[in-house]
Amino acid sequence: MTSDVRVPEHGLRERKKAATRQALYEAAVRLAIAHGADKITVEAVADEAGVSRRTFSNYFANKEEALLHGTQQRVGALVGIVRSRPADEGPWTALTRSARQFYEQFGELDPQWAAQTRLLRTQPALAAQQASTFAALERELAAAVAARGTAPDPTGVRDRLMAATFMTAMRVSLHVWLEAPDEISLRELVQHSLEAAGRGFAR
């Protein structure tokens, strides 16, 4: 008697969806690099990825959202690392060590994300979409900071300010590094920025 080993349908479906989302993101970045982000269309991205316009709409609201999918993935991973840090670490210590762990785990910057980040500097629509994406992730980060509960913060201002300061230091470090990537490693620049930015939060 034989039995079939089957992959759970739910797991297989989720993997297929993730693969399609990734394919659309990569297609959007390729086209934006080749032609400029302002020149590409949703239809062109769908064609490049080999799917329909309707399929594109099932994953992304617009081309800007597709282009920023990589950023959302990376920052989302960073938020996950913050949540997993030891409970006895202070909030700012957890954030700075999470940044170090993030670069050790994912590397400094892949060429595709570097190209995408450079596009942001010339495209107002992309910058606006990024601001919206970062605002949502910043709220998640503030919640992760608040969960540590190391000091009373009834208004939530300190937690949100800490999350915003952290995200700003990460973002500014990236843009400074992109201007002269051969002069210093991104990881070192981030650590230097976080040390400077966090003096008011560190114990």
Residue pairs with C-beta under 8 A, 6 or more apart in sequence:
17 59
20 49
20 51
20 55
20 59
21 59
21 60
21 69
22 69
23 49
23 50
23 51
24 45
24 46
24 49
24 51
24 56
24 59
24 60
24 66
24 69
25 66
25 67
25 69
25 70
26 49
26 112
27 45
27 46
27 48
27 49
28 40
28 45
28 48
28 63
28 66
28 67
28 69
29 67
29 70
29 112
29 115
29 116
30 48
31 40
31 44
31 45
31 48
32 40
32 67
32 116
32 119
33 115
33 119
37 63
37 64
37 67
37 119
37 122
37 123
37 125
37 126
38 123
38 125
40 63
41 63
42 53
42 56
42 57
42 62
42 63
43 53
45 56
45 63
45 66
46 52
46 53
46 55
46 56
49 56
56 66
59 66
60 66
60 69
62 129
64 125
64 126
64 128
64 129
65 129
65 133
67 116
67 119
67 126
67 129
68 116
68 126
68 129
68 130
68 133
70 112
70 113
70 116
71 113
71 116
71 117
71 130
71 133
72 133
72 137
74 106
74 113
75 133
75 134
75 137
75 167
76 137
76 140
77 102
77 105
77 106
78 98
78 99
78 102
78 141
78 170
79 137
79 140
79 141
79 144
81 98
81 101
81 102
81 105
82 94
82 95
82 98
82 141
82 144
82 145
83 144
83 147
85 94
85 97
85 98
86 94
87 148
89 97
89 148
90 148
90 150
90 202
90 203
91 145
91 148
91 150
91 159
91 162
91 201
92 162
92 166
92 198
92 201
92 202
92 203
93 202
93 203
94 145
94 148
95 141
95 145
95 162
95 166
95 194
95 198
96 191
96 194
96 195
96 198
99 166
99 170
99 190
99 191
99 194
100 187
100 191
103 186
103 187
103 190
108 185
108 186
108 187
109 117
109 174
109 177
109 186
114 178
117 174
117 175
117 178
118 178
119 126
120 126
120 127
120 130
121 127
121 175
134 167
134 171
137 167
138 160
138 163
138 164
138 167
139 160
139 163
141 163
141 166
141 167
142 156
142 159
142 160
142 162
142 163
142 164
143 159
145 159
145 162
145 163
146 153
146 156
146 159
151 158
153 159
162 201
165 197
165 198
165 201
166 194
166 197
166 198
168 197
169 190
169 193
169 194
169 196
169 197
169 198
170 190
170 193
170 194
172 193
173 186
173 189
173 190
173 192
173 193
174 186
174 190
176 189
177 184
177 186
177 189
